[in-house]
Amino acid sequence: MPDAQPADEQRAVDLISRTDYGRVATSLHALPFLALTRHIVADGRVLLRMARNFGYHQACADSIVAYGTDNLSSARPGEDLWSAQIVGRCFTVEPTEAQLERFGLPPRLVDGEPYEPVYLGIEPQLRTVHAMDRGLERRFQHVL
């Protein structure tokens, strides 16, 4: 795999900042695992808010994780489809008041139980972006 250029590396983080939710991938009991999370980008790091209820954060903290998001379901006609992913060390964080405000209000419930948030950070070490031009228009051409 060719080395990414600094602009390409920053592009992945910039694209992630355009969305509110993504998926963190780690291993749980030696098996691959994905969890939905809310995120923000702050100081070049991706900060995550997850439900403490399930304990998934324990599999992520102090591990190398992958985090990705995309615009596959939100792209407008004529807009390129893209996906962005980072890989890096994940750690527990205590967000600032300003960061908490950017996260917005957490859900009240998760699977019928009160939502208790936990916050993690990812320090990107590897970043990738993939794009398909005019992908959404092509998808609509085959609907009829």
C-alpha positions in Angstrom: 0.0 0.0 0.0 1.5 3.4 -1.0 2.2 5.9 1.8 -0.6 8.4 2.2 0.2 12.0 1.7 -0.4 14.4 4.6 -3.4 16.0 2.7 -4.9 12.6 2.2 -4.5 11.7 5.9 -6.2 15.0 7.0 -9.0 14.4 4.5 -10.1 11.2 6.3 -10.4 13.1 9.6 -12.1 16.0 7.8 -14.7 13.6 6.3 -15.3 11.9 9.6 -16.1 15.3 11.1 -18.9 15.8 8.5 -20.9 12.9 10.1 -22.3 12.4 13.6 -22.2 8.6 13.9 -19.9 5.8 12.8 -18.8 2.3 13.8 -15.8 1.3 16.0 -14.3 -2.1 15.2 -12.3 -4.0 17.7 -12.0 -7.6 18.9 -14.2 -9.0 21.7 -13.2 -12.4 23.1 -10.9 -12.8 20.1 -13.7 -12.2 17.6 -14.3 -9.1 15.4 -16.8 -6.7 16.8 -18.5 -3.5 15.6 -20.4 -1.0 17.7 -22.3 2.2 16.7 -21.0 5.4 18.3 -21.5 9.1 18.3 -18.3 11.0 17.5 -16.8 14.5 17.2 -13.4 15.5 16.0 -11.3 17.6 18.4 -7.6 18.5 18.0 -7.0 15.9 15.3 -8.4 13.1 17.4 -11.8 11.4 17.1 -13.7 11.4 20.3 -16.4 8.8 20.8 -19.5 8.6 23.0 -20.8 5.0 23.6 -23.2 3.4 26.0 -21.4 2.1 29.1 -24.3 -0.3 29.7 -22.9 -3.0 27.4 -19.2 -2.8 28.4 -18.1 -2.6 24.8 -15.9 0.4 25.7 -13.7 -2.0 27.8 -12.8 -3.9 24.7 -11.8 -0.6 23.0 -9.9 1.2 25.7 -6.1 0.6 25.6 -6.4 -1.2 22.3 -5.9 -0.5 18.7 -9.3 0.1 17.0 -10.6 1.0 13.6 -13.3 3.7 13.2 -15.2 4.4 10.1 -18.1 6.4 8.7 -19.5 7.2 5.3 -22.1 9.2 3.4 -23.6 6.1 1.6 -27.1 6.8 2.8 -26.9 10.6 2.9 -25.3 11.7 -0.3 -27.3 13.9 -2.5 -27.7 13.4 -6.3 -24.5 14.2 -8.0 -22.4 14.0 -4.8 -19.6 11.5 -4.6 -20.0 8.6 -2.3 -17.2 8.2 0.2 -16.0 6.2 3.2 -13.3 7.2 5.7 -11.5 5.1 8.2 -8.9 5.7 10.9 -6.9 3.1 12.9 -5.2 4.0 16.1 -4.8 3.7 19.8 -8.0 4.1 21.8 -8.1 5.5 25.3 -10.6 6.7 27.9 -11.1 10.5 27.9 -12.9 13.0 30.0 -14.4 15.5 27.5 -14.4 19.2 28.2 -17.6 21.1 28.7 -17.2 22.5 25.1 -16.8 19.0 23.7 -19.8 17.7 25.7 -21.9 20.5 24.2 -20.7 19.5 20.7 -21.8 15.9 21.3 -25.3 17.1 22.1 -27.7 15.4 24.4 -27.2 11.7 24.8 -30.1 9.3 24.2 -32.4 8.7 27.3 -32.5 4.9 26.7 -30.5 2.2 25.0 -32.4 -1.1 24.5 -35.0 0.1 27.1 -32.4 0.8 29.8 -31.1 4.3 30.9 -28.2 5.4 28.8 -25.0 5.9 30.6 -22.3 7.5 28.4 -18.6 6.7 28.4 -16.1 8.7 26.3 -13.1 7.4 24.3 -10.5 9.0 22.1 -8.7 7.6 19.1 -5.3 9.0 18.1 -5.2 8.3 14.3 -2.1 6.4 13.1 -3.5 5.2 9.8 -6.1 7.0 7.7 -7.9 5.9 4.5 -10.5 7.4 2.2 -12.3 5.8 -0.6 -14.6 7.6 -3.0 -16.8 6.7 -5.9 -17.9 9.5 -8.2 -21.5 10.0 -9.1 -22.3 6.7 -7.3 -25.8 7.9 -6.0 -27.0 8.9 -9.5 -26.0 5.5 -10.8 -27.9 3.8 -8.0 -31.1 5.7 -8.9 -30.8 4.9 -12.7 -31.5 1.2 -11.9 -34.5 1.7 -9.6 -37.2 1.5 -12.4 
